[in-house]
Amino acid sequence: KWAGEHGPAVGEDAMTSEHEELPASLRKPAHHPRASELVWVHSCCSRAQLERALSDESITAIEADIIMSAEGPIMAHPPACSSDLSFEHFLECCIIDGCRHLKLDFKTIKAVEPCLLLLASRADELRANGQAVWLNADVIPGPNSRRRGAAVPAHHFIPLCQRLCPFALLSLGWRVAPFGPEEAYTAEDAYEMERVCIEHSIAGCDVVFCAAVRLSELAVPALITLLRRVPDSQLLLWTGYGEMPIREASLAALKSALAAAGLSERVGFDISVCSTVLQNVQAHAVDFTFFCSRWGRWVCCASRPRSPPRTGERQPLVDDSRSPAQPIGKKPYAAPQASCWQNV
């Protein structure tokens, strides 16, 4: 178990009484797979993609994106607004198959509650199959998206997950954009994610943090500190939908830094890696914008499109109402400055 310096302890002792009151089907399993050890298929948002995934014996986990349509929750990623695969049919097929773990990536807050209600109604079957479920959303604003807030705010998303589907695991990320003056996550970003975990009493073994790999290359110390301050948590580094693959050298440098910190087993990669000379040349050009100065990067991005940039774990995000800085009725969280936090 772990405890934040200025927050409640989170661990077995702090959660035992609540856990014992839950029906067996809604309790978290004693053991669940580590996301970094699974073989994933991503953006499984059509009937054809789902059929291919379920027929491939090498696939052990399925990730799919969810938006809200007039007919209800559907499997699609923005800018798509329609799909031939509803969430209900997706879940039914996966439960009948019974062999794959699931990761549900919510792109809009409106889709969360109806999906969780349906998911909770099938909890017995999921448990009997041994299928783990991760509930994913970008719950706090991050680099180049700070003024836009989060499309799926933490203070809405996490309580819904904990109340309706306490058996599921959480996958939490920062809302980011590929264009803007910021080239990396900051200590404040990592500190805010720890604060979210403390505020909502999330045990480290029940959460995976998701971060953009290019925005992480200059933020390794902050992410390492986050993993150390939230014991047993995991980190997933991703490349976005349509993003240029990263170079082998960049991946090797990241793995080396994480290995030196003794955290290799807690970090997974959902990335595209350069496989041709042309991709390496293009990746060098992209990386240059991330490693130059903030003002230089702003100049490089001055001609960026006005439409919402694509982001998310291999997927773009959906714009939604801006997350308020502090939930109404919540007592502000008192904690030391992030500069002090980073040195822990």
Disulfide bonds with the S-S distance in Angstrom:
none
